[in-house]
Amino acid sequence: MFSVENVRGLLSSNGGEDWKNILKDFNSLKGYTISWGIMNAKEQGTPQNRERVFIVGFRGQHTNMSFPQKQPLKYVLKDLLENEVDEKYFLSEKMLRSFIKKDKETSFKFKPLNRDSETSNCLTARYFKMSIGDPYIKEELKQVGNIDTVGHNSLWGRVYDTNGIAPTQNVKGVLLKGNIRRLTPRECARIQGDFEDKFKFGSASDTKLYEFIGNAMDISTTKNLIIKMLEHLKGVDIDKPREPSFKQSYNKKQAELTLF
C-alpha cells in the first residue's frame, strides 16, 4: 500500500485538468485500487487549519477505502504557546508600520490571531518571511481604568494592564514594539502535532526549522490515516492479481518487495 499527499489547490490547478490527469495516472497502475480524500488537521485533533489531499493505493482487488472520521481538538492554540519567548520573535515597530500601510493601500489584510483562537493558520515553509496568511499571535489587551475626567475622546486616558499589550495608537501616536509576534519554532512543531516536544532541534537555525516544520505533515493526521489504511488492508486480497508491479523474493529472515 502507499499514500501520496499534496495541497488542496491541486484539485483546482489548471481548471481541474491537472487533477484529472493525476487520477488517471494513478488509476492506470496495474493491480492497484485507488482512493482519495481531503483531510484537515483541525479535524484530526491538531489546532491548525491545514487541508491536504491524500491519495492511497492498495495492491489487490477490494472496495475503496473510507477516510478517517473527524475528531475533536485535543488542544486549542493557546495550549501550545510557550510561557517565555525571546524578544527576537516580536515584530519591530518598522515591520508593524509596514503591515498596517499595506493593509490600507492594498488588498493585503493584516489580521493577527488572538491567543484564544481555536486554530492557527496553515504553517508554511516560508513562515520566517512573514508571508500573507501566516499566523501571528496577539497577546491579550486588558484595560483596567481611565484617568481622563474631562472626556476628550474614547481613547484618551485609558490605562492598560502591563501583563497585556499596548493598544493600537492613533495616527499621531506610536506603535509600540512587543505586542505582536510570530510563532517560535517549538510552537510551530507543536502545531504540527508534536505535543510532547519529542523532536529535538539541535543547532539548526530558526530559518531551517521553519522550513523543515512547514514542509512536514501533521502528526495526528498522518497517524489517523495510517491506522485507517492498516485496518483497510485486512480486507484486501493481496494475492489477486500477482502481476505486474512487484517482484517478490524471499529468504529465511525477511520478505523483500522490490518495486518493478
PAKOLNU-769470 format. One record per residue: x, y, z of N, C-alpha, C, CB in turn. Coordinates in steps of 0.05 Angstrom, whole numbers, padded with zeros to 5 digits, always signed. Glycine has a CB too. Layout:
<recs>
XYZXYZXYZXYZ/...
</recs>
This chain:
<recs>
+00017-00024+00000+00000+00000+00000+00018+00025+00000-00019+00000+00024/+00006+00047-00008+00021+00072-00008+00002+00096-00004+00037+00076-00035/+00013+00119+00003-00003+00143+00005+00013+00166-00007-00011+00149+00035/-00001+00185-00018+00011+00210-00030-00004+00234-00019+00010+00209-00062/+00011+00255-00012-00002+00279+00000+00005+00304-00016+00007+00282+00029/-00014+00322-00019-00009+00347-00032-00029+00368-00022-00010+00344-00063/-00024+00393-00030-00042+00415-00021-00069+00413-00035-00029+00442-00026/-00090+00424-00023-00116+00422-00035-00118+00437-00062-00137+00433-00016/-00101+00457-00066-00101+00472-00091-00097+00454-00115-00081+00493-00090/-00086+00430-00110-00081+00412-00132-00107+00405-00147-00068+00386-00122/-00130+00405-00132-00155+00398-00144-00164+00418-00165-00176+00396-00122/-00157+00444-00161-00166+00465-00180-00144+00474-00199-00176+00488-00164/-00120+00463-00197-00098+00471-00214-00105+00467-00243-00073+00455-00207/-00100+00488-00259-00105+00487-00288-00134+00480-00294-00086+00466-00301/-00152+00492-00278-00180+00488-00282-00189+00460-00276-00187+00494-00311/-00174+00445-00260-00181+00418-00252-00169+00397-00271-00210+00415-00252/-00157+00405-00293-00146+00386-00312-00123+00371-00301-00138+00401-00337/-00106+00385-00285-00082+00371-00273-00091+00348-00255-00065+00391-00257/-00112+00353-00240-00122+00333-00221-00133+00309-00236-00144+00345-00203/-00148+00314-00258-00158+00292-00274-00136+00275-00285-00175+00303-00297/-00114+00288-00294-00092+00273-00305-00077+00257-00284-00072+00291-00319/-00075+00268-00260-00062+00254-00238-00078+00229-00230-00058+00273-00213/-00104+00232-00227-00120+00209-00221-00119+00188-00242-00149+00218-00216/-00119+00197-00267-00117+00178-00290-00091+00162-00288-00118+00193-00317/-00069+00176-00281-00043+00162-00279-00044+00141-00256-00021+00182-00275/-00055+00149-00233-00055+00131-00211-00074+00107-00217-00065+00145-00186/-00096+00112-00229-00115+00091-00235-00104+00072-00257-00142+00102-00244/-00083+00081-00271-00072+00063-00291-00052+00044-00280-00058+00081-00312/-00045+00046-00254-00027+00027-00241-00040+00000-00240-00019+00037-00212/-00028-00019-00254-00040-00046-00256-00039-00060-00228-00025-00063-00276/-00062-00071-00221-00063-00086-00196-00069-00070-00172-00037-00099-00192/-00074-00044-00175-00079-00027-00152-00107-00015-00152-00059-00004-00150/-00119-00013-00129-00144+00002-00125-00138+00028-00112-00165-00015-00109/-00147+00050-00123-00140+00077-00114-00164+00091-00101-00130+00094-00138/-00159+00104-00078-00179+00120-00065-00166+00147-00058-00189+00107-00038/-00183+00168-00056-00172+00194-00048-00192+00209-00030-00164+00211-00073/-00181+00228-00015-00198+00244+00003-00184+00268+00013-00208+00227+00026/-00198+00286+00026-00187+00311+00037-00188+00309+00068-00203+00336+00027/-00166+00315+00081-00165+00315+00110-00154+00342+00119-00147+00291+00120/-00165+00352+00141-00157+00377+00153-00146+00371+00181-00180+00398+00154/-00123+00382+00187-00111+00376+00214-00129+00384+00237-00084+00391+00216/-00144+00406+00233-00161+00415+00255-00185+00396+00260-00172+00443+00249/-00189+00378+00242-00210+00358+00245-00198+00331+00253-00226+00355+00219/-00172+00330+00258-00158+00306+00266-00144+00309+00293-00139+00297+00245/-00151+00330+00308-00140+00333+00335-00118+00353+00338-00130+00307+00344/-00110+00367+00316-00089+00387+00317-00099+00414+00311-00066+00379+00298/-00093+00435+00327-00104+00462+00323-00091+00477+00300-00102+00478+00348/-00093+00467+00276-00082+00481+00252-00101+00476+00229-00053+00470+00246/-00107+00498+00215-00125+00495+00192-00108+00487+00168-00140+00523+00186/-00103+00461+00165-00084+00450+00145-00099+00429+00128-00059+00438+00159/-00109+00437+00106-00123+00419+00088-00104+00407+00068-00146+00434+00073/-00105+00381+00065-00088+00366+00047-00104+00345+00032-00064+00354+00061/-00096+00340+00007-00108+00318-00009-00091+00293-00005-00111+00326-00039/-00103+00271+00000-00089+00245+00003-00099+00225-00018-00091+00234+00031/-00080+00212-00031-00086+00190-00049-00074+00165-00037-00075+00196-00079/-00090+00144-00035-00080+00119-00024-00085+00097-00044-00094+00113+00004/-00067+00078-00044-00069+00055-00063-00062+00029-00049-00051+00060-00087/-00077+00008-00056-00072-00019-00045-00070-00038-00068-00095-00027-00026/-00049-00055-00067-00046-00075-00088-00065-00098-00083-00017-00085-00089/-00084-00101-00100-00104-00122-00097-00131-00112-00104-00103-00133-00069/-00150-00130-00104-00178-00123-00111-00194-00120-00085-00190-00145-00129/-00207-00097-00083-00222-00091-00059-00239-00067-00063-00204-00088-00034/-00255-00058-00044-00271-00034-00046-00254-00010-00039-00295-00035-00027/-00264+00014-00045-00250+00039-00038-00248+00042-00008-00264+00063-00051/-00226+00055+00001-00222+00059+00030-00237+00084+00039-00192+00062+00036/-00251+00082+00062-00264+00105+00074-00243+00119+00091-00289+00098+00090/-00242+00146+00090-00222+00161+00104-00230+00165+00133-00217+00188+00090/-00210+00172+00151-00216+00175+00180-00238+00196+00185-00191+00184+00194/-00254+00190+00205-00275+00209+00212-00263+00233+00227-00296+00195+00230/-00279+00255+00227-00270+00279+00241-00268+00274+00271-00289+00302+00235/-00247+00285+00284-00243+00282+00312-00242+00310+00326-00217+00266+00318/-00250+00311+00351-00248+00337+00365-00220+00345+00371-00264+00336+00391/-00216+00371+00374-00189+00381+00380-00180+00372+00408-00188+00411+00379/-00154+00363+00409-00143+00356+00435-00134+00382+00450-00119+00337+00431/-00125+00401+00434-00115+00426+00445-00125+00449+00428-00084+00427+00446/-00126+00473+00439-00130+00497+00423-00104+00512+00422-00153+00515+00435/-00103+00534+00406-00078+00547+00401-00063+00556+00426-00083+00571+00384/-00077+00568+00445-00063+00578+00469-00050+00556+00486-00083+00594+00486/-00060+00532+00483-00049+00509+00499-00020+00503+00490-00066+00485+00496/-00013+00511+00465+00013+00504+00454+00033+00526+00454+00009+00494+00426/+00026+00549+00465+00044+00572+00466+00064+00569+00489+00028+00598+00468/+00088+00579+00484+00109+00578+00504+00104+00600+00524+00137+00581+00492/+00112+00596+00549+00109+00616+00570+00129+00639+00568+00112+00603+00597/+00153+00632+00560+00174+00652+00557+00184+00652+00528+00198+00647+00577/+00183+00676+00516+00190+00678+00487+00211+00699+00484+00165+00684+00470/+00233+00693+00469+00254+00712+00463+00244+00736+00448+00277+00698+00447/+00255+00759+00454+00247+00784+00442+00249+00784+00412+00264+00807+00453/+00267+00768+00401+00271+00768+00372+00246+00759+00356+00294+00750+00365/+00228+00745+00369+00204+00736+00355+00182+00757+00354+00193+00711+00369/+00185+00779+00368+00166+00801+00367+00171+00819+00343+00166+00817+00393/+00150+00828+00330+00152+00845+00307+00162+00873+00315+00125+00847+00292/+00180+00884+00299+00191+00910+00305+00170+00931+00297+00217+00915+00289/+00174+00956+00307+00157+00978+00301+00156+00983+00271+00166+01004+00315/+00179+00980+00258+00181+00984+00229+00164+00964+00214+00210+00983+00220/+00165+00939+00222+00150+00918+00209+00120+00922+00213+00159+00891+00219/+00112+00930+00237+00084+00935+00243+00073+00957+00226+00080+00942+00273/+00089+00978+00223+00080+01001+00206+00077+00992+00177+00100+01024+00208/+00096+00975+00168+00095+00965+00141+00070+00949+00136+00119+00949+00135/+00062+00932+00155+00038+00916+00152+00013+00933+00151+00037+00895+00174/+00012+00952+00169-00012+00969+00171-00014+00986+00145-00011+00987+00196/+00008+00995+00135+00008+01011+00110-00002+00994+00087+00037+01021+00103/+00007+00969+00085-00002+00951+00064-00032+00946+00067+00013+00924+00065/-00041+00943+00092-00069+00938+00097-00087+00960+00086-00074+00934+00127/-00077+00985+00088-00093+01008+00079-00092+01012+00049-00084+01032+00094/-00069+01006+00037-00064+01014+00009-00068+00991-00010-00037+01024+00006/-00069+00966-00001-00071+00943-00019-00093+00924-00009-00045+00928-00022/-00096+00902-00022-00115+00882-00014-00104+00864+00008-00123+00864-00038/-00079+00869+00016-00067+00854+00038-00082+00859+00064-00037+00863+00041/-00088+00839+00079-00102+00841+00104-00085+00831+00127-00129+00826+00103/-00079+00850+00145-00062+00843+00168-00081+00837+00192-00042+00866+00175/-00085+00812+00197-00104+00804+00218-00091+00784+00237-00130+00792+00207/-00077+00795+00257-00064+00777+00276-00084+00759+00291-00047+00793+00297/-00077+00734+00296-00094+00717+00311-00092+00723+00340-00087+00687+00305/-00114+00721+00354-00115+00724+00383-00106+00698+00395-00143+00732+00393/-00094+00699+00418-00084+00675+00432-00107+00656+00439-00069+00682+00457/-00131+00666+00440-00154+00649+00446-00167+00637+00421-00175+00665+00461/-00154+00642+00397-00164+00629+00373-00162+00599+00376-00148+00639+00348/-00181+00585+00364-00181+00556+00367-00159+00543+00351-00208+00545+00358/-00154+00552+00327-00134+00540+00310-00115+00562+00298-00146+00524+00288/-00092+00553+00289-00074+00571+00275-00080+00569+00245-00044+00565+00281/-00069+00589+00230-00070+00586+00201-00051+00564+00193-00063+00613+00187/-00051+00557+00167-00034+00536+00157-00005+00544+00158-00042+00527+00129/+00012+00528+00170+00041+00534+00171+00053+00529+00143+00055+00516+00192/+00073+00545+00137+00087+00542+00111+00116+00541+00116+00079+00565+00092/+00131+00532+00096+00160+00530+00097+00172+00558+00097+00171+00514+00074/+00158+00578+00088+00168+00606+00086+00158+00623+00108+00160+00618+00059/+00150+00610+00130+00138+00625+00153+00156+00647+00163+00132+00605+00175/+00182+00642+00163+00201+00662+00174+00201+00688+00159+00229+00650+00175/+00191+00687+00134+00190+00712+00118+00164+00727+00122+00194+00705+00089/+00147+00718+00140+00122+00732+00147+00104+00736+00123+00129+00758+00160/+00101+00716+00106+00084+00719+00083+00055+00721+00090+00089+00696+00063/+00038+00730+00071+00010+00733+00075-00003+00707+00084-00004+00744+00050/-00020+00708+00104-00034+00684+00113-00020+00669+00135-00037+00665+00090/+00005+00677+00142+00018+00664+00164+00007+00673+00191+00048+00671+00163/+00008+00656+00211-00004+00663+00237+00013+00682+00253-00010+00639+00252/+00000+00701+00266+00013+00718+00286-00002+00716+00311+00015+00748+00276/+00011+00719+00333-00002+00716+00359-00004+00744+00372+00012+00697+00377/-00028+00751+00380-00032+00777+00393-00039+00772+00422-00054+00794+00378/-00022+00783+00440-00028+00779+00468-00053+00795+00477-00004+00788+00484/-00063+00787+00499-00088+00799+00508-00086+00828+00517-00099+00782+00532/-00105+00844+00509-00106+00873+00515-00125+00876+00539-00116+00890+00491/-00115+00887+00561-00131+00890+00585-00132+00919+00595-00119+00872+00608/-00155+00931+00592-00159+00958+00602-00168+00956+00631-00180+00974+00585/-00154+00971+00648-00160+00969+00677-00171+00995+00688-00135+00962+00692/-00172+01016+00671-00183+01041+00681-00181+01064+00661-00170+01049+00707/-00188+01088+00669-00186+01112+00652-00182+01136+00669-00212+01115+00633/-00160+01151+00664-00154+01174+00681-00164+01200+00669-00124+01176+00685/-00178+01198+00647-00189+01222+00634-00216+01230+00647-00193+01218+00603/-00216+01251+00661-00240+01260+00675-00255+01281+00659-00234+01271+00703/-00243+01291+00637-00255+01312+00621-00272+01301+00598-00234+01331+00610/-00264+01277+00588-00279+01265+00567-00270+01275+00539-00308+01269+00570/-00244+01275+00534-00234+01284+00508-00244+01267+00485-00203+01285+00508/-00239+01241+00487-00249+01222+00466-00248+01194+00478-00232+01224+00440/-00256+01175+00462-00259+01147+00472-00232+01134+00479-00273+01130+00451/-00209+01145+00469-00183+01133+00474-00167+01147+00496-00168+01132+00449/-00173+01172+00499-00157+01189+00517-00158+01178+00546-00166+01218+00516/-00135+01174+00558-00133+01168+00586-00137+01139+00594-00153+01184+00600/-00140+01122+00574-00144+01094+00582-00118+01082+00594-00152+01077+00557/-00122+01066+00614-00099+01053+00628-00101+01023+00623-00100+01059+00659/-00078+01011+00615-00077+00983+00608-00059+00967+00626-00069+00979+00579/-00066+00943+00632-00051+00925+00649-00024+00919+00636-00066+00899+00655/-00002+00920+00651+00024+00915+00639+00028+00886+00633+00046+00924+00659/+00010+00868+00642+00012+00840+00635+00000+00835+00608-00003+00823+00656/-00013+00855+00596-00025+00852+00570-00008+00866+00549-00053+00863+00569/-00020+00879+00530-00005+00893+00509-00014+00922+00507-00009+00879+00482/+00001+00937+00492-00006+00965+00487-00028+00966+00466+00018+00982+00479/-00046+00985+00467-00067+00988+00446-00055+00999+00421-00090+01005+00456/-00069+00995+00398-00061+01008+00373-00064+01038+00376-00078+00997+00349/-00043+01052+00368-00043+01081+00372-00058+01095+00349-00014+01091+00373/-00066+01120+00353-00079+01135+00332-00058+01145+00312-00095+01158+00344/-00067+01160+00292-00049+01168+00270-00024+01183+00280-00064+01187+00251/-00027+01198+00301-00004+01213+00311+00011+01199+00333-00013+01240+00321/+00001+01176+00340+00013+01161+00362+00037+01144+00352-00007+01143+00375/+00046+01127+00370+00069+01110+00364+00061+01081+00367+00093+01117+00382/+00068+01064+00348+00063+01035+00351+00085+01024+00369+00063+01021+00323/+00078+01012+00390+00098+01002+00409+00107+00975+00402+00086+01002+00437/+00133+00971+00404+00145+00945+00399+00137+00925+00420+00175+00947+00396/+00133+00900+00413+00130+00879+00432+00101+00869+00437+00140+00888+00458/+00082+00877+00420+00055+00868+00425+00046+00847+00406+00037+00891+00423/+00059+00844+00383+00051+00823+00364+00076+00808+00356+00037+00835+00339/+00075+00781+00355+00098+00765+00349+00091+00742+00331+00111+00755+00374/+00112+00730+00320+00109+00705+00304+00111+00681+00323+00130+00704+00281/+00102+00658+00314+00106+00634+00329+00135+00626+00330+00089+00611+00317/+00143+00614+00352+00170+00604+00354+00172+00577+00339+00179+00601+00384/+00196+00567+00333+00198+00540+00320+00185+00519+00338+00227+00534+00315/+00189+00520+00364+00177+00500+00381+00147+00501+00380+00187+00504+00410/+00135+00525+00379+00106+00527+00377+00097+00516+00351+00098+00556+00381/+00112+00521+00329+00105+00511+00303+00105+00480+00303+00124+00521+00281/+00125+00468+00316+00126+00439+00318+00102+00428+00333+00153+00431+00332/+00094+00442+00354+00071+00433+00369+00046+00435+00352+00067+00450+00394/+00044+00455+00335+00021+00459+00318+00021+00439+00295+00020+00488+00307/+00044+00425+00291+00045+00403+00272+00040+00376+00287+00072+00403+00258/+00032+00377+00312+00025+00353+00326+00045+00342+00345+00019+00332+00307/+00069+00356+00348+00089+00346+00368+00082+00358+00395+00118+00355+00359/+00060+00348+00407+00050+00359+00432+00069+00354+00456+00023+00347+00438/+00085+00334+00454+00103+00327+00477+00132+00336+00473+00102+00297+00481/+00136+00353+00453+00163+00364+00447+00184+00341+00444+00172+00382+00469/+00177+00320+00430+00195+00298+00426+00217+00304+00405+00180+00273+00417/+00210+00322+00386+00230+00328+00365+00251+00347+00376+00216+00341+00341/+00277+00340+00373+00299+00356+00383+00311+00373+00361+00321+00337+00395/+00314+00399+00366+00323+00417+00346+00353+00417+00341+00314+00445+00353/+00368+00411+00361+00397+00412+00359+00407+00441+00354+00407+00394+00336/+00425+00444+00335+00437+00471+00329+00426+00483+00304+00467+00468+00327/+00404+00472+00293+00393+00483+00268+00383+00512+00273+00369+00465+00259/+00386+00528+00252+00376+00556+00253+00346+00557+00252+00389+00573+00231/+00335+00580+00261+00306+00583+00260+00296+00581+00232+00298+00610+00273/+00311+00593+00213+00303+00592+00185+00299+00564+00175+00323+00607+00167/+00319+00547+00181+00318+00519+00173+00295+00504+00187+00345+00505+00178/+00291+00510+00212+00270+00497+00227+00242+00504+00217+00272+00505+00257/+00238+00530+00211+00212+00538+00199+00208+00523+00172+00211+00568+00195/+00229+00521+00156+00227+00508+00130+00220+00478+00134+00252+00511+00114/+00235+00465+00152+00231+00437+00157+00203+00431+00168+00252+00427+00176/+00195+00446+00188+00169+00441+00201+00146+00448+00183+00167+00458+00227/+00149+00470+00168+00128+00477+00149+00123+00457+00127+00134+00504+00137/+00145+00443+00119+00142+00422+00099+00133+00395+00109+00169+00419+00085/+00132+00393+00136+00125+00367+00148+00095+00362+00146+00134+00367+00177/+00087+00338+00152+00059+00330+00153+00050+00330+00182+00054+00302+00140/+00026+00339+00187+00015+00339+00214+00015+00311+00225-00013+00351+00215/+00026+00307+00249+00029+00281+00261+00002+00267+00266+00044+00283+00287/-00018+00281+00276-00044+00269+00282-00058+00260+00257-00062+00289+00297/-00057+00276+00236-00070+00269+00211-00056+00245+00199-00068+00293+00191/-00030+00245+00199-00015+00222+00188-00020+00196+00203+00015+00228+00188/-00020+00198+00229-00025+00175+00246-00052+00163+00241-00021+00182+00276/-00073+00181+00241-00100+00171+00236-00103+00159+00209-00120+00195+00240/-00090+00170+00189-00092+00159+00162-00079+00131+00161-00078+00177+00142/-00055+00128+00173-00041+00102+00172-00057+00081+00187-00013+00105+00185/-00069+00088+00210-00085+00069+00225-00108+00059+00207-00096+00082+00251/-00121+00078+00193-00143+00071+00176-00134+00053+00153-00157+00096+00165/-00111+00059+00142-00100+00043+00120-00094+00014+00129-00075+00056+00108/-00083+00011+00153-00076-00015+00163-00102-00031+00169-00060-00013+00189/-00123-00017+00178-00148-00031+00182-00160-00040+00156-00168-00012+00197/-00158-00023+00135-00169-00030+00109-00153-00052+00096-00169-00005+00091/-00127-00053+00101-00110-00073+00089-00119-00102+00096-00081-00069+00098/-00132-00105+00119-00140-00132+00128-00161-00144+00109-00152-00130+00156/-00175-00126+00094-00196-00137+00076-00187-00137+00047-00220-00120+00078/-00161-00133+00042-00150-00132+00015-00139-00160+00008-00128-00111+00012/-00147-00170-00014-00137-00196-00024-00111-00190-00040-00158-00211-00042/-00088-00191-00027-00063-00184-00040-00053-00205-00059-00042-00178-00019/-00067-00228-00060-00058-00249-00079-00070-00244-00107-00066-00276-00068/-00088-00225-00109-00101-00220-00135-00099-00191-00142-00130-00230-00136/-00088-00183-00165-00072-00201-00182-00043-00201-00172-00072-00191-00211/-00027-00221-00181+00000-00224-00172+00019-00207-00190+00009-00253-00172/+00010-00199-00212+00027-00183-00230+00018-00154-00229+00025-00193-00259/+00032-00134-00240+00058-00137-00252+00078-00118-00239+00057-00132-00282/+00069-00104-00218+00086-00082-00208+00107-00089-00188+00068-00062-00196/+00105-00113-00177+00125-00121-00157+00138-00147-00164+00113-00122-00129/+00164-00149-00158+00178-00174-00160+00184-00184-00132+00205-00171-00177/+00176-00208-00125+00179-00218-00098+00203-00237-00096+00153-00232-00089/+00218-00234-00075+00240-00252-00069+00240-00257-00039+00267-00242-00080/+00245-00281-00030+00243-00287-00002+00269-00300+00008+00220-00306+00003/+00275-00297+00033+00295-00312+00047+00284-00319+00074+00323-00297+00048/+00300-00332+00090+00291-00342+00116+00285-00319+00136+00311-00361+00128/+00300-00297+00133+00298-00275+00152+00277-00254+00145+00324-00262+00155/+00273-00249+00120+00255-00228+00112+00243-00232+00084+00269-00201+00113/+00220-00219+00080+00208-00219+00053+00212-00191+00042+00178-00228+00054/+00226-00190+00019+00233-00164+00008+00216-00159-00017+00263-00162+00001/+00202-00136-00018+00187-00128-00041+00203-00107-00057+00159-00118-00033/+00208-00112-00082+00224-00093-00098+00206-00082-00120+00248-00107-00111/+00203-00055-00120+00187-00042-00140+00197-00047-00168+00185-00012-00134/+00179-00055-00186+00186-00062-00214+00207-00084-00215+00197-00037-00228/
</recs>
